[in-house]
Amino acid sequence: MPELKPGPDPELDATDRRLIVATQAGLPRVSHPYHAIAEQLGIAADEVMRRLQRMLDVGVIRRIGAVPNHYAIGYTANGMSVWDVDDARIDELGMQVGALEFVTHCYRRPRRLPDWPYNLFAMVHSRNREEVAARVAEIAALLGDACRAHDILYSTAILKKTGLRIAG
């Protein structure tokens, strides 16, 4: 699903806009999604791919990627691990945590002292909370004494993830 960047449109023609509208809710779940979109829009598949690549290159869209439903594939324990990491090492350590195969996304956020000391967030999906806790223990070992505290915030509801939309 293409994720649009907010801001003014740089040189989008009517076909670009139709392409964005056709893809913003997700690509068709078929073996050749760009061909299906091309048929829907009445243009060639290579034109669909060229236009999407151009929009990526100029920053109209940020990325094209899959958004899995973790519950549907058996990962029902979803924990956002939050970490109070030494600011002098957060970039280095955040890259290491983000590279772990079981971390789906990792990012830095500002602390909100005195109530919220956490500045590093790492999402872990697993089949149960025990597995999440074991993965979080692996992160804690990696962070070592650069981490002063951590916690796990478990998901309690499924939220539909969507990017910015434009009207058709």
Backbone bond lengths (Angstrom), bond angles and torsions (degrees), N, CA, C in turn:
res aa  C-N    CA-C-N  psi(-1)  N-CA   C-N-CA  omega(-1)  CA-C   N-CA-C  phi
1 M - - - 1.442 - - 1.515 108.34 -
2 P 1.330 118.87 125.16 1.459 120.07 176.42 1.523 110.87 -67.70
3 E 1.313 115.96 138.84 1.461 121.98 177.16 1.518 107.29 -110.64
4 L 1.335 116.33 116.99 1.457 121.25 -176.99 1.516 111.29 -78.07
5 K 1.332 115.18 144.19 1.455 121.22 172.01 1.516 107.92 -86.64
6 P 1.340 117.67 137.15 1.458 118.39 175.49 1.523 111.04 -68.42
7 G 1.306 116.79 154.89 1.456 120.18 177.04 1.511 111.90 125.18
8 P 1.325 116.81 -179.11 1.472 120.45 -177.66 1.525 112.22 -67.74
9 D 1.332 115.47 151.05 1.466 121.73 179.96 1.517 110.20 -81.33
10 P 1.337 119.24 119.84 1.464 119.60 174.75 1.527 110.50 -86.72
11 E 1.332 116.86 104.02 1.460 122.36 170.21 1.533 114.00 54.02
12 L 1.311 117.82 55.36 1.461 121.02 174.93 1.520 108.73 -95.54
13 D 1.341 116.23 129.02 1.453 118.30 176.01 1.530 109.05 -94.54
14 A 1.314 116.28 -179.62 1.470 121.04 -176.49 1.526 111.85 -61.48
15 T 1.329 117.66 -36.10 1.466 120.66 179.44 1.521 110.48 -68.55
16 D 1.353 117.54 -40.42 1.470 120.45 175.69 1.524 110.38 -57.78
17 R 1.307 116.36 -46.18 1.465 120.40 -179.09 1.529 111.26 -63.46
18 R 1.322 117.28 -42.60 1.479 120.75 177.34 1.524 110.24 -62.65
19 L 1.323 116.98 -37.53 1.459 121.89 178.67 1.526 110.65 -65.91
20 I 1.313 117.02 -43.36 1.466 120.49 178.20 1.524 110.13 -62.52
21 V 1.320 117.08 -47.14 1.467 120.42 179.83 1.529 110.32 -61.08
22 A 1.327 117.28 -39.89 1.469 121.20 -178.72 1.518 113.04 -68.27
23 T 1.330 117.72 -24.27 1.474 120.14 -174.81 1.524 114.39 -110.84
24 Q 1.331 118.71 -12.90 1.460 119.52 -171.18 1.525 114.00 -66.28
25 A 1.310 119.19 -21.65 1.467 120.67 176.15 1.525 111.16 -91.05
26 G 1.323 117.32 -0.40 1.465 121.38 179.73 1.513 111.44 125.81
27 L 1.307 115.24 155.77 1.456 120.74 176.82 1.523 109.41 -79.78
28 P 1.316 117.66 151.97 1.465 119.34 176.49 1.533 110.49 -61.31
29 R 1.307 116.75 142.03 1.472 120.95 179.72 1.522 109.62 -88.58
30 V 1.317 113.73 71.81 1.466 122.55 178.47 1.522 107.53 -133.27
31 S 1.321 116.59 168.33 1.460 119.38 -176.66 1.523 113.17 -66.39
32 H 1.317 118.78 -25.86 1.469 122.56 179.83 1.532 108.98 -130.71
33 P 1.343 117.80 76.09 1.472 120.01 -174.42 1.528 113.98 -62.66
34 Y 1.326 118.13 -35.46 1.466 119.32 -178.50 1.522 110.97 -69.19
35 H 1.332 117.26 -31.00 1.456 121.01 176.35 1.532 110.07 -68.80
36 A 1.340 116.51 -40.00 1.469 120.45 178.66 1.533 110.55 -63.87
37 I 1.319 116.81 -41.78 1.470 120.70 178.41 1.528 109.43 -65.64
38 A 1.332 116.41 -41.77 1.465 120.85 179.31 1.528 110.69 -59.06
39 E 1.319 115.66 -44.10 1.467 119.40 179.23 1.530 110.50 -63.18
40 Q 1.318 116.51 -42.65 1.473 121.51 179.05 1.530 111.12 -60.57
41 L 1.345 116.97 -39.15 1.462 121.35 -176.69 1.526 113.72 -90.51
42 G 1.337 116.76 -11.47 1.461 120.13 -179.49 1.514 113.75 75.18
43 I 1.348 116.55 32.55 1.464 121.77 176.65 1.529 108.33 -131.00
44 A 1.310 117.11 171.32 1.473 121.69 -179.21 1.530 110.68 -76.28
45 A 1.338 116.18 150.07 1.470 121.62 179.24 1.522 111.43 -60.82
46 D 1.344 117.65 -38.71 1.468 118.52 178.86 1.522 111.36 -66.54
47 E 1.333 117.68 -27.06 1.459 121.64 175.20 1.533 110.38 -70.12
48 V 1.324 117.16 -39.87 1.472 121.25 175.31 1.527 109.53 -58.99
49 M 1.309 116.35 -49.41 1.469 120.62 -178.24 1.523 111.44 -65.47
50 R 1.321 117.83 -40.14 1.466 121.39 179.37 1.525 110.53 -63.54
51 R 1.318 116.16 -45.24 1.468 119.99 -179.28 1.528 111.44 -65.64
52 L 1.326 117.77 -43.10 1.471 119.98 178.25 1.532 110.43 -62.75
53 Q 1.328 116.78 -41.24 1.466 119.76 178.78 1.523 111.08 -63.57
54 R 1.340 116.76 -42.04 1.462 120.06 177.98 1.522 110.67 -61.92
55 M 1.334 117.25 -42.50 1.463 120.06 179.67 1.531 111.22 -65.82
56 L 1.316 117.16 -33.46 1.472 120.20 173.19 1.530 109.89 -66.35
57 D 1.323 116.29 -46.39 1.468 121.40 -176.55 1.528 112.88 -61.60
58 V 1.344 117.14 -39.39 1.464 119.80 -177.66 1.528 112.37 -91.38
59 G 1.329 116.94 -2.75 1.456 119.84 174.60 1.511 116.32 89.97
60 V 1.330 118.44 11.63 1.463 120.28 176.58 1.529 109.37 -67.03
61 I 1.328 116.23 -41.95 1.466 120.81 173.22 1.521 108.04 -117.81
62 R 1.320 115.84 146.33 1.465 121.33 -177.26 1.514 113.32 -83.23
63 R 1.323 115.23 -40.49 1.460 118.52 -176.43 1.512 109.67 -163.89
64 I 1.321 115.27 162.79 1.455 122.68 170.48 1.522 104.42 -123.07
65 G 1.307 116.92 118.95 1.452 119.04 -176.54 1.512 112.11 -155.65
66 A 1.318 114.50 163.74 1.458 121.34 177.38 1.524 109.81 -80.09
67 V 1.320 115.90 144.61 1.456 122.20 174.73 1.537 106.00 -120.16
68 P 1.340 116.62 92.82 1.464 118.83 -175.29 1.523 112.03 -73.68
69 N 1.310 115.40 151.41 1.460 122.06 170.69 1.525 105.46 -93.38
70 H 1.324 116.55 99.95 1.460 121.08 -175.09 1.520 112.49 -60.29
71 Y 1.320 117.97 -34.05 1.463 120.87 178.83 1.529 110.56 -64.06
72 A 1.340 116.76 -41.08 1.464 121.13 -177.79 1.520 112.24 -65.31
73 I 1.335 118.05 -25.93 1.465 120.15 179.79 1.533 112.32 -101.52
74 G 1.340 115.70 15.15 1.460 120.14 171.26 1.516 116.49 96.02
75 Y 1.321 118.28 1.26 1.463 120.77 179.08 1.523 108.59 -95.99
76 T 1.342 115.22 90.33 1.465 120.15 -174.35 1.524 113.09 -99.02
77 A 1.311 118.08 -7.63 1.467 121.67 174.03 1.518 107.12 -106.47
78 N 1.314 115.98 108.56 1.452 121.73 -175.86 1.517 107.35 -120.40
79 G 1.332 115.80 112.65 1.452 119.75 -175.63 1.515 112.66 -120.80
80 M 1.323 115.72 125.17 1.456 120.42 171.40 1.518 106.40 -87.01
81 S 1.316 115.81 110.68 1.464 118.95 177.09 1.517 107.50 -85.60
82 V 1.328 115.32 134.89 1.461 121.48 -178.37 1.523 107.80 -120.51
83 W 1.328 115.83 139.24 1.456 121.78 -168.98 1.529 111.28 -133.56
84 D 1.315 115.69 139.14 1.461 122.63 171.84 1.527 105.76 -98.91
85 V 1.331 115.03 95.75 1.462 121.50 -173.07 1.531 109.83 -108.97
86 D 1.306 115.99 142.94 1.467 122.93 175.72 1.529 109.27 -51.63
87 D 1.337 116.40 121.69 1.466 120.94 -177.72 1.521 113.00 -58.21
88 A 1.307 117.66 -30.79 1.465 120.74 -178.98 1.527 111.92 -67.86
89 R 1.336 117.52 -19.17 1.471 120.48 -176.41 1.523 113.65 -120.44
90 I 1.331 117.22 3.05 1.473 119.00 -172.56 1.525 113.21 -62.25
91 D 1.330 119.48 -39.39 1.465 120.17 -179.50 1.519 111.06 -63.48
92 E 1.312 116.10 -49.03 1.475 121.36 179.37 1.530 111.07 -60.58
93 L 1.313 116.83 -49.22 1.464 120.47 -177.11 1.528 111.95 -72.17
94 G 1.325 117.10 -36.00 1.460 120.00 176.86 1.512 111.75 -60.71
95 M 1.336 117.72 -38.60 1.468 121.20 176.34 1.526 111.14 -62.88
96 Q 1.316 116.68 -40.22 1.469 120.84 179.34 1.527 110.90 -67.43
97 V 1.326 116.99 -43.54 1.465 120.36 178.98 1.529 109.58 -64.93
98 G 1.327 117.13 -44.85 1.458 121.02 179.79 1.518 113.67 -62.27
99 A 1.323 117.38 -23.71 1.468 121.79 179.89 1.533 112.81 -82.76
100 L 1.322 117.91 -10.65 1.465 120.18 179.34 1.522 109.50 -65.34
101 E 1.328 117.05 136.92 1.470 120.85 -174.97 1.524 113.25 -62.47
102 F 1.297 118.54 -24.46 1.464 121.10 -176.94 1.528 113.16 -95.65
103 V 1.324 118.51 1.83 1.467 122.56 176.73 1.529 107.52 -99.55
104 T 1.344 116.72 118.07 1.465 119.14 -177.12 1.509 112.47 -84.44
105 H 1.314 118.25 -30.94 1.452 120.48 171.32 1.519 109.52 -155.75
106 C 1.322 114.33 148.97 1.457 121.59 -174.86 1.522 107.29 -143.75
107 Y 1.326 116.61 133.20 1.450 118.90 -178.94 1.522 111.59 -155.08
108 R 1.317 114.01 160.16 1.465 122.70 178.45 1.524 108.43 -94.24
109 R 1.335 116.17 139.80 1.461 122.57 175.99 1.520 108.58 -136.06
110 P 1.333 117.54 153.62 1.472 118.96 178.86 1.527 111.39 -70.47
111 R 1.296 115.19 146.46 1.470 121.37 174.03 1.528 108.51 -70.62
112 R 1.317 117.22 155.91 1.465 123.13 173.89 1.521 107.53 -127.62
113 L 1.331 113.84 73.25 1.467 120.73 -176.70 1.530 110.01 -72.08
114 P 1.318 117.55 147.43 1.466 127.41 8.65 1.524 113.93 -91.39
115 D 1.346 117.42 -6.86 1.462 119.61 -172.22 1.527 115.22 -82.26
116 W 1.328 117.40 -26.53 1.472 120.52 -173.27 1.530 109.47 -131.32
117 P 1.353 116.84 96.19 1.469 119.96 -176.27 1.532 114.19 -86.19
118 Y 1.329 117.54 -1.07 1.465 121.11 -170.19 1.528 112.18 -83.11
119 N 1.338 115.45 135.84 1.461 120.53 -178.93 1.535 113.48 -127.20
120 L 1.322 118.13 -3.44 1.466 121.98 178.05 1.522 108.22 -129.32
121 F 1.333 116.11 130.93 1.460 122.17 -177.86 1.528 108.25 -122.02
122 A 1.333 117.10 137.27 1.468 121.25 179.14 1.532 108.70 -142.71
123 M 1.328 116.90 120.53 1.462 122.03 -177.96 1.524 110.42 -86.91
124 V 1.336 114.37 131.72 1.470 122.00 179.46 1.526 108.05 -126.28
125 H 1.328 117.01 126.09 1.466 122.84 176.70 1.520 107.66 -109.99
126 S 1.328 116.05 139.29 1.457 119.47 178.94 1.520 109.54 -155.57
127 R 1.337 114.76 177.36 1.464 120.01 -177.71 1.525 112.86 -80.48
128 N 1.337 116.88 -21.52 1.463 120.37 178.26 1.524 109.16 -156.80
129 R 1.312 116.11 168.18 1.466 120.67 -176.15 1.524 112.49 -67.59
130 E 1.313 117.37 -28.55 1.469 119.68 177.14 1.524 110.82 -63.78
131 E 1.330 116.70 -41.56 1.468 120.26 177.14 1.530 111.11 -65.25
132 V 1.331 116.84 -40.52 1.467 119.85 177.09 1.520 109.23 -60.29
133 A 1.335 117.00 -46.86 1.470 120.89 -179.33 1.526 111.24 -60.61
134 A 1.329 117.37 -38.25 1.466 120.59 178.56 1.535 110.34 -65.64
135 R 1.320 117.36 -40.71 1.471 121.02 178.12 1.532 110.70 -66.51
136 V 1.320 116.35 -39.87 1.461 120.52 178.08 1.527 109.95 -64.09
137 A 1.328 117.30 -36.02 1.471 120.46 175.84 1.527 110.45 -62.93
138 E 1.327 117.18 -35.76 1.469 120.50 176.38 1.533 110.83 -64.50
139 I 1.332 115.81 -41.12 1.468 119.43 177.49 1.525 109.55 -64.02
140 A 1.329 116.76 -43.37 1.471 120.57 179.89 1.524 110.75 -59.16
141 A 1.327 116.92 -40.53 1.467 120.40 178.95 1.528 110.62 -65.08
142 L 1.320 116.13 -39.40 1.459 120.18 179.01 1.537 110.84 -65.45
143 L 1.320 117.00 -41.63 1.462 121.15 -178.54 1.522 112.60 -72.91
144 G 1.326 116.49 -29.53 1.462 121.08 177.12 1.513 112.73 55.45
145 D 1.332 115.82 -139.82 1.467 120.02 -175.22 1.535 112.86 -78.03
146 A 1.342 118.43 0.53 1.467 120.66 173.34 1.533 110.70 -76.11
147 C 1.334 116.11 -11.41 1.463 121.44 179.80 1.525 109.15 -105.46
148 R 1.320 114.98 127.38 1.464 120.28 -179.82 1.519 112.62 -95.53
149 A 1.337 117.88 -28.17 1.470 121.69 -178.59 1.522 108.87 -163.07
150 H 1.319 115.85 159.48 1.464 120.35 174.25 1.521 110.04 -156.95
151 D 1.322 115.02 167.52 1.456 121.60 177.60 1.520 107.35 -154.38
152 I 1.330 116.33 170.61 1.468 122.01 176.29 1.523 107.31 -126.42
153 L 1.313 115.60 127.56 1.457 122.02 176.21 1.525 107.25 -107.75
154 Y 1.337 117.14 112.86 1.465 120.86 -177.21 1.522 111.24 -88.41
155 S 1.327 115.18 141.69 1.462 120.82 176.43 1.520 109.64 -66.40
156 T 1.326 115.13 142.15 1.462 119.72 176.72 1.521 111.59 -119.49
157 A 1.333 117.18 -6.48 1.459 121.74 179.93 1.515 108.82 -150.45
158 I 1.323 116.21 155.53 1.457 122.19 175.60 1.520 107.45 -90.95
159 L 1.322 116.38 125.28 1.454 121.47 177.39 1.513 108.61 -107.92
160 K 1.307 117.24 135.95 1.463 120.76 177.15 1.514 108.28 -78.65
161 K 1.321 116.37 122.41 1.459 122.16 -179.00 1.524 109.03 -89.46
162 T 1.311 115.68 124.87 1.460 120.24 175.93 1.511 109.27 -140.19
163 G 1.289 115.73 152.44 1.453 120.91 174.79 1.517 110.25 -94.80
164 L 1.319 114.81 -172.05 1.455 121.75 177.31 1.522 109.43 -60.72
165 R 1.313 117.49 140.28 1.462 122.40 -179.74 1.524 110.26 -116.74
166 I 1.332 115.58 149.81 1.458 119.98 169.57 1.523 107.54 -117.10
167 A 1.299 116.24 151.76 1.463 121.21 -179.61 1.524 109.93 -75.38
168 G 1.310 115.40 145.18 1.464 121.46 179.10 1.457 109.08 -76.16
